[in-house]
Amino acid sequence: MLQKMNEENFQEKAFRFRDRQAGVSVIYDPFRSAYTYNAYCLETKIMKELFTVEFDFLDEALELMNDEFGSWELIELSEKSSGCSSCVAK
């Protein structure tokens, strides 16, 4: 059974297929004092945006993600480590 992106997991998960990643990011517009939702697809090796659509409502962004990329693997986005624990100079 394929997992779906939803209101509870969209900030921690993304769809992945080979070197491509698709997800939803939150954007704040200070001129409108409002948040929008950016549905995107990236080529991760070259960090090139292949697809992007901005929505006023999260449910619309999630519907697009699940319809277009729902057959891809839903992965957990990991937090980047901070500090010197991963420092090469160690």
C-alpha positions in Angstrom: 0.0 0.0 0.0 1.4 3.4 -1.0 1.7 6.0 1.7 0.4 9.5 1.1 1.6 12.9 2.1 -0.8 14.6 4.5 -1.2 17.5 6.9 0.6 15.6 9.7 3.7 14.5 7.7 4.3 16.9 4.9 7.1 18.8 6.7 9.0 15.6 7.6 8.5 13.6 4.5 9.1 13.8 0.7 8.6 11.6 -2.3 11.7 10.2 -3.9 12.4 8.4 -7.2 16.0 7.8 -8.1 17.7 11.3 -8.0 14.4 13.2 -7.8 12.6 14.5 -4.7 9.1 16.0 -4.5 7.5 17.7 -1.6 5.8 20.7 -0.1 7.5 23.7 1.5 5.9 26.5 3.4 6.6 30.1 2.3 5.8 33.3 4.2 4.8 36.3 2.2 5.5 39.4 4.3 3.5 41.7 1.9 0.4 39.7 2.3 1.1 38.5 5.9 0.2 35.1 4.7 1.7 31.6 4.2 1.6 29.8 0.9 2.6 26.2 0.1 5.1 25.4 -2.6 4.7 22.0 -4.3 8.1 21.1 -5.9 10.2 18.5 -7.6 14.0 18.7 -7.6 16.8 16.9 -9.4 18.9 16.3 -6.2 22.3 15.6 -7.8 22.4 19.0 -9.5 19.9 20.8 -7.2 17.7 21.9 -10.1 14.1 22.7 -9.6 12.1 20.8 -12.2 8.6 21.7 -11.1 7.0 24.2 -8.8 3.5 25.3 -8.1 2.4 27.7 -5.3 -0.9 27.2 -3.5 -2.8 29.3 -1.0 -4.2 26.1 0.7 -2.3 23.1 1.9 -4.9 20.6 0.9 -4.5 21.6 -2.8 -0.7 21.2 -2.6 -1.0 17.8 -1.0 -3.6 16.7 -3.5 -1.2 17.6 -6.4 1.7 15.9 -4.7 -0.2 12.6 -4.1 -1.7 12.7 -7.6 1.5 13.4 -9.4 4.1 11.7 -7.2 2.2 9.3 -5.1 3.7 6.2 -6.8 7.1 7.3 -5.6 8.6 6.2 -2.3 7.6 8.4 0.6 10.8 9.0 2.6 11.6 10.6 6.0 13.6 13.9 5.6 16.5 13.9 8.0 17.6 16.8 10.1 21.1 18.1 9.2 23.5 17.7 12.1 25.0 20.8 13.6 28.2 21.4 15.5 31.4 19.5 15.1 30.2 16.0 15.5 30.5 15.4 11.7 33.5 17.6 11.1 36.1 16.2 8.8 38.9 17.9 10.8 38.1 15.8 13.9 
